[in-house]
Amino acid sequence: TTSLKHVDVEEGNESFASVDGVLFSKDKTQLIYYPSQKNDESYKTPKETKELASYSFNKNSYLKKLELNEGLEKIGTFAFADAIKLEEISLPNSLETIERLAFYGNLELKELILPDNVKNFGKHVMNGLPKLKSLTIGNNINSLPSFFLSGVLDSLKEIHIKNKSTEFSVKKDTFAIPETVKFYVTSEHIKDVLKSNLSTSNDIIVEKVDNIKQETDVAKPKKNSNQGVVGWVKDKGLWYYLNESGSMATGWVKDKGLWYYLNESGSMATGWVKDKGLWYYLNESGSMATGWV
């Protein structure tokens, strides 16, 4: 399979389907295999996808940018292992499980933002990422397993932990990282948890302003003449923007001089977004980045 560029499935097959040369289960809920020699530099998983199978993107030599669809719940073992050109990946808020060594040997990956609702991690979930500079761990991630981050991490500079919960926990061997890496946390409690449990002596900095997710960047909603809400509203952890008419906005929205992008469902996007053939990077606050990212 290391030379495979395209997968075709015969019409009428009861078990499998092919979409743009990528192998799926018949109902497209499981992405089974993305060919290792498929030479596209960017890819977005279909909206039906709920799971990436084990080894699904293994050893792909071309893919640089990957956007995973909202609705995806599970990333399997070795899913992205040795995808050596992968630089950027956008993980959805629906993601709940990342299995063992899902990120392994991704030589060009520079940043990872783990969304708020991941509940289950395998061991060594991130291993051998020599160009990774920054890792952000989402707000509702309460427990990190042994060997969560390990291997070659020569470029790693910072780990942001958004969690504020008293239930947050780590193990002594959760982070096998260089001592030059700095932790940025949201409370003294999280700092104490790290200091008392980790075997490393890394600097731990409590941020007075939450630089990881600044909800103050988003305008408070106002009332229109019909007493409806206008502006930003938050529902089940997701941000939406309501127009003057009260309808939910989609696409690009400008607020206080900053641009935001709202998905087809209306929820505010973060990470990489492709629009009209062009890629844009949206900060964790949702605003469009400018300059180098």
N, C-alpha and C positions, 0 to 999 in steps of 0.2 A: 504493500500500500504506500510505500515511501515515494513512488513515482506517479501516484494517481493525481490527475488534474480535475476530474469530473466524474460524478456518479449519476448514472441513468437508471431509472426503474421502469420496467415494462408496465404499460397501462393495464390496469386491472389487478395489479399485485395487491393482495389483501393485507400485507404486513408493513410495507414500506412505501415511501414517497420520496421524490427528488424535487427540490426547489433550487433553481439556479445552480445545479450540479452538486448540491449539498444533500446528504442522506438524512431523512427523517423517518420517524414512525408514521404509520398511515395517517393518523389524525394530526400530525405535525406538532404534537406536544413535547416530543423528545427529539432533540438534535443529536443524531447518532454519530455522524462523521463529516467533518469539513476536510476535504482532500488536502493532503500535505503539500501538493504542488499547485493548488489553485492559486493563481497569481494576482488576485485582487488585493489592493493595499488596504481597503476598508470594507467592513461588512456590518450589517445590522440584522440581528435575529428576528424572524417573523413574530408577529404579535401573539400567535398561538403557542409559542414555545414556553414550556414550563420547566424543562430540565435539559441540561447539557450532559450527555452521557460521558462515562469515563473515557479518557483519551480522545475526546471529540475533536479538539483542535491540535492534537499532538503532532509535533515536528513540522508544522506548517512553516514554510520558508519565506513567505511574502507578506503576510498580514501585519499591518502596522497599527490600525485603529479598529477597535471592536466596540460596538454599542449593543448591549444586551437589553432586550425588550422589557418594559414594565409587565409584570405577570410571571416572569421567570422566577422560580423558587429554589432551584437546586443546581449546583455546579459539581460535577462528579470528579472522582479521583483522577489525577493527572490530566485534567481537562485541557489545560494550556501548556502542558509540559513541553519544553524545548521548542516552543513557538518563538524562535530566536529573534524575529524582527518586531515582535509586538511591543509598541511604545506606549499606547494609550488604550485604556479599557474603561467603559462606563458601566457601572453595576447598578441595577434598579433597586428601588425601595422595597420591592416585593421579595427580594432575595432572602432566604431563610437558612440555607445550608451550603457550606463550602467544604468539600471533602478533602481527604489527605493529598498533599502535594499537588493541589490544583494549579498553583503557581510555582513552577519549578523550571529553572534554567531559562527564564525569560530575560535574555541578555540585554535588552534595550528598554525594558519597562522602567519608567522614571517616577511614577506616582501611583498610589493605590488609595482609593477612598472606599472604605467598607461601609455600606449603608446601615441605617439605624436598626433594622429589624432582623439581622442575621443572628440566629439562635444556636446553630450547630456548626462546630468546626472539627475537622479531622486534625490529626497530628501533622506537624511539618507542613501546614497549609500553605506557607510561603517559604520557599527555600531556594537559595542561590539566585539572587536578583542583584547583580553587581552594579547596576546603574540606578537602582531605586534610591531616590533622595528623600521622599516623604511618604509616610503612612498615616492615614486618618482612620480612627476607629469610632464607629457611630454611637449615637447617644444611648440606644437601648441594648447595647452589647454588654451584658453584665458579667460574663465569665469567659476567660481566655485559657485555653488548654496548654499543656506542656508542648514545647517546641513549636509554638505558634509562628514564630519568625526566627529563621536560622539560616545557616549556610553563608555563602559569600555575599557580603553586604557592604562592599567597600565605599559606596557613595552615600550611604544612608546618613542623613543629618538630623532628622526630626521625626518624632512620633506624636501625633495629636490624639488625645483621648477625650471625647466629648461627654462621656458618661458622668452624671452627677449623683448616681444612686449609691446608697449605703450598702447595696447588695453586690457592688462591683468586686470582683476577685481575680487574682492571677496566681500562678504557681511560680516557684523559684526558678524553673527552667522555661518559663513562657517565652522570654526574649533572650536569644543567644546573639547579642549584637555588640558592635564596637562600643567602647566606653565613651567615645566622643559624641555619641548620639544623645540628643536632648529630648526629654519628654515635656510636652505642654499639656497641662491638665486644667480642669475647670474648678477644682476645689481643693482645699487643704486635706479633706478626707481622702480623695483619690491619691494625692501625693503620699499620705501616710500609708495607704494600702501598698503602693509601689515600694516605698522605702523599707517597709517591714517584711515584704515577701520576696522581692527580687534579690538574686545573688549578685547583681551588677551594682556599680556605683555611679550610674549615669546622673547627670544633672536633671532635676525635676522642677519645672517652672510652672507656677500657678498664674494663669492669665487673668488679669483683672477685667479685660474685655474679651469676650468670646470671639476670637478671630477665626474660629473654625466655621461657625454658623452665626452670623450676626442678623438676628431677626429684626433688629432696629433698622436695617437697610431697607426693609419693606414697609411701605407707608401704612399707617393705620387706616382702616376703612372709614369712609364718611357716608352720610345719608344723602340720597338724592331727594328730589321733590316728592317722589312717590313713597318716601320712607323706606326705600330699599337700600341695601348696602352697596356702596361703590368703592372699588379698590381691592386690596388684598384681604382674603379670608383664609383661615387655616382650618382644615378638616381632616381628622385622622392622620395627623402628621404631615399632610401635604398642603402646599400653598396653591390658591387659585385667585384669579383676578376677575372681578365683576365689573362690566361696563355700566355706563349711565343708565342703559335700558334695563339693567339687572341681569342681562345674559352673561354667560361665562365666556371669557376671552380665550382664543387659541392663537398660536403663532407668536409673532413679536409684539411686545408691549414695552413702551418707554415710560419710566417713572422716575422723577427727580433726576433726570439727565442720564439714567442708566437703562440699558436694554436688558430685557428678560425674555425667555422663550417658553411658551406654554404648549405642552404636548396636545395631541388630538383629544385626549381625555380632559384637558384643561389644567392639568397639574403642572407646576413649575419644574422645568428641567434643570439639571446640573450636569457638569461634565461636558463631553463632546457632543455636539449637535450638528447634523448635516442638513443644510437648507439650500435648495436650488443649486446643488452641486458643490457648495462651499462648506467647509468645516468651521465651526465656531466653538470656543471653549467658554463655558459658563462656570463661574466660581461657585463655591459651596453655598454662598448666599443667593445664588441664582443670577447675579449680574454678569453681563458679558465681559470677559477679560480682554484687555488690550496689551500690546507689547508681547514680550516673550512669556510663554507659559511652560 
